[in-house]
């Protein structure tokens, strides 16, 4: 209600119906998606969210689509402090991240925990598309294991290295800058994570080659229902 009242003060009545109703908060940064007709009001909308969402010190707008292997969409700060770096807390883990340089979403919070809960002590895990450690950190905190964490984005690996220290999992999470298709672990692994929908399929043969018999592959993809849109 507080947000609605603030938006009513800054938007014309004809535009109020298009005001964003959904948003994502990463650390102290609130991320919005706006339709093009609302761009002239972006700063005022940002100020409204800044005053209504507890703990938020930055409001930013996605101004393009997520593209490429690095999965980064252009981000424009419209209110608050002029920065895109923050520290996000998730289930007690800390993730330092620059949202303009690397991919991270709170929507995978449950999935991070679900996968981590399956890993047993002694396992060797390969995370083919590790990012800043969304899967790797929880796994290493919950189990006595080794997690090879590969990513092509140098910014992601730099933040992963910082997050390894923040979460005290040195020696358990091994950050590796490069293409997962060319990385072969020292031995066969017990588990492979492939959290890169749309591109994971092209890495599947490599995952099969390096996993132990009876191992587990966590494969992520986008499927389209016949006659419908992506599920």
ChimeraX attribute file (.defattr): number of C-alpha atoms within 10 A of each C-alpha:
attribute: neighborCount
match mode: 1-to-1
recipient: residues
	/A:1	7
	/A:2	11
	/A:3	15
	/A:4	14
	/A:5	11
	/A:6	17
	/A:7	23
	/A:8	15
	/A:9	13
	/A:10	16
	/A:11	17
	/A:12	11
	/A:13	11
	/A:14	7
	/A:15	14
	/A:16	15
	/A:17	10
	/A:18	13
	/A:19	17
	/A:20	14
	/A:21	11
	/A:22	8
	/A:23	12
	/A:24	13
	/A:25	17
	/A:26	23
	/A:27	21
	/A:28	19
	/A:29	25
	/A:30	22
	/A:31	22
	/A:32	23
	/A:33	19
	/A:34	18
	/A:35	10
	/A:36	9
	/A:37	10
	/A:38	17
	/A:39	14
	/A:40	9
	/A:41	16
	/A:42	21
	/A:43	19
	/A:44	18
	/A:45	26
	/A:46	23
	/A:47	18
	/A:48	22
	/A:49	26
	/A:50	21
	/A:51	15
	/A:52	17
	/A:53	15
	/A:54	9
	/A:55	13
	/A:56	18
	/A:57	18
	/A:58	26
	/A:59	29
	/A:60	25
	/A:61	22
	/A:62	17
	/A:63	16
	/A:64	12
	/A:65	11
	/A:66	13
	/A:67	10
	/A:68	9
	/A:69	15
	/A:70	19
	/A:71	15
	/A:72	19
	/A:73	19
	/A:74	14
	/A:75	19
	/A:76	19
	/A:77	21
	/A:78	20
	/A:79	21
	/A:80	18
	/A:81	13
	/A:82	13
	/A:83	16
	/A:84	18
	/A:85	17
	/A:86	16
	/A:87	15
	/A:88	18
	/A:89	14
	/A:90	17
	/A:91	10
	/A:92	9
	/A:93	14
	/A:94	21
	/A:95	25
	/A:96	20
	/A:97	26
	/A:98	18
	/A:99	21
	/A:100	18
	/A:101	19
	/A:102	19
	/A:103	21
	/A:104	21
	/A:105	11
	/A:106	16
	/A:107	9
	/A:108	12
	/A:109	13
	/A:110	12
	/A:111	13
	/A:112	20
	/A:113	17
	/A:114	14
	/A:115	15
	/A:116	19
	/A:117	13
	/A:118	11
	/A:119	20
	/A:120	14
	/A:121	11
	/A:122	11
	/A:123	16
	/A:124	22
	/A:125	27
	/A:126	30
	/A:127	24
	/A:128	25
	/A:129	25
	/A:130	30
	/A:131	29
	/A:132	30
	/A:133	30
	/A:134	24
	/A:135	24
	/A:136	30
	/A:137	27
	/A:138	23
	/A:139	27
	/A:140	25
	/A:141	16
	/A:142	15
	/A:143	17
	/A:144	16
	/A:145	19
	/A:146	21
	/A:147	25
	/A:148	22
	/A:149	27
	/A:150	26
	/A:151	24
	/A:152	18
	/A:153	22
	/A:154	16
	/A:155	19
	/A:156	26
	/A:157	23
	/A:158	16
	/A:159	20
	/A:160	29
	/A:161	20
	/A:162	18
	/A:163	24
	/A:164	23
	/A:165	14
	/A:166	15
	/A:167	16
	/A:168	14
	/A:169	20
	/A:170	14
	/A:171	13
	/A:172	20
	/A:173	27
	/A:174	18
	/A:175	26
	/A:176	20
	/A:177	17
	/A:178	17
	/A:179	15
	/A:180	21
	/A:181	14
	/A:182	9
	/A:183	16
	/A:184	15
	/A:185	13
	/A:186	7
	/A:187	10
	/A:188	18
	/A:189	23
	/A:190	20
	/A:191	21
	/A:192	23
	/A:193	22
	/A:194	22
	/A:195	18
	/A:196	19
	/A:197	12
	/A:198	12
	/A:199	15
	/A:200	19
	/A:201	15
	/A:202	10
	/A:203	17
	/A:204	15
	/A:205	11
	/A:206	15
	/A:207	26
	/A:208	15
	/A:209	12
	/A:210	20
	/A:211	21
	/A:212	15
	/A:213	11
	/A:214	8
	/A:215	15
	/A:216	18
	/A:217	17
	/A:218	11
	/A:219	16
	/A:220	15
	/A:221	12
	/A:222	12
	/A:223	11
	/A:224	9
	/A:225	9
	/A:226	7
	/A:227	6
	/A:228	7
	/A:229	8
	/A:230	9
	/A:231	7
